[in-house]
Amino acid sequence: MIIPRKLRKGDEVRVIAPARSLSIIEKNQRNIAIKNLEKLGLKVTFSKHGEEKDEFLSSSIQSRVEDLRAAFEDKSVKGMLTVIGGFNSNQLLRYLDYTLIKKNPKILCGYSDITALQNAFLRKAGLVTYSGPHFSTLGMIKGNEYTLEYFKKCVMEESPFEVRSSEEWIDDEWYKDQENRIFRKNEGIIVMHEGKCKGNIIGGNLCTLNLLQGTEYMPSLKDAVIFVEDCVESQETFIINFDRDLQSLIHQPGFEQVRGIVIGRFESKSEMTIDKLKKIIETKKLPSGFIVQKRIAEK
């Protein structure tokens, strides 16, 4: 595996849009994100085609591939932040130059649909990436302290650290109203199958990760600690889809060598409960290091 060098003060960070377009992010939100990054001592630049938008709220494959290539080729660019998630990052995989990526390892941070790129980079180029905030995420006014703290720990500092739960959490559509928000106390994590494990961390958005199954872009599950999260597109079918998506991952060759699984917090509107999740888990053979977030929406 190739671990890119950490970011330093004065480094240039390129904002890229391999999924949805930068044009859907409001100017005020962008300015807040830029200021947050500048406070860390980073210089922010934007990809050439980031503002392009088609009927899918994205841009052409050619434009997105060109922007990724430019970011990896540009020696002044030390890291990349994705604008936001979406639905079509996997369109790019067969057109990327993985030799270029391997020879120019740089930090890439994002999540959700960016999972397709992150796991392909690992599988094809051996590049370690970061599942963390998008550029747009850093445009949040309230409740972003924890995110910024761990963003800095992960991509700018060399010292090892322990990941602790945030004191509060929230899952509202914050970008619609930055002022009126209700935070909830975070009660930490719950361990379903107690044990200790050590392994290579892979994963991301569950349904996006599953798009790589059976392809040359799916990473090895050997000695892996898998982390997964998913978002609610349909409240009526979310729990059912999560159940079968998790089962699909378990069916993958080499899953018996997985060391543990971590599941991210579910959105309130998912109506997932601990009891429902336990019932899902009980139907599957899972590793001993299985961990899930404790606070799940209660009805």
Secondary structure, DSSP 8 states (H G I E B T S, - for coil): -B------TT-EEEEE-SSS-GGGS-HHHHHHHHHHHHHTT-EEEE-TTTT---TTSS--HHHHHHHHHHHHH-TTEEEEEES---S-GGGGGGGS-HHHHHHS--EEEE-GGGHHHHHHHHHHH-B--EE---TGGGG-SSS-HHHHHHHHHHHH--S-------SEE--S-GGG-SS----EE---EEESS------EEEEEEHHHHHTTTTSTT----TTEEEEEE---S-TTTHHHHHHHHHHHHHTSTTGGG--EEEE----GGG---HHHHHHHHHTS---TT-EEES-----
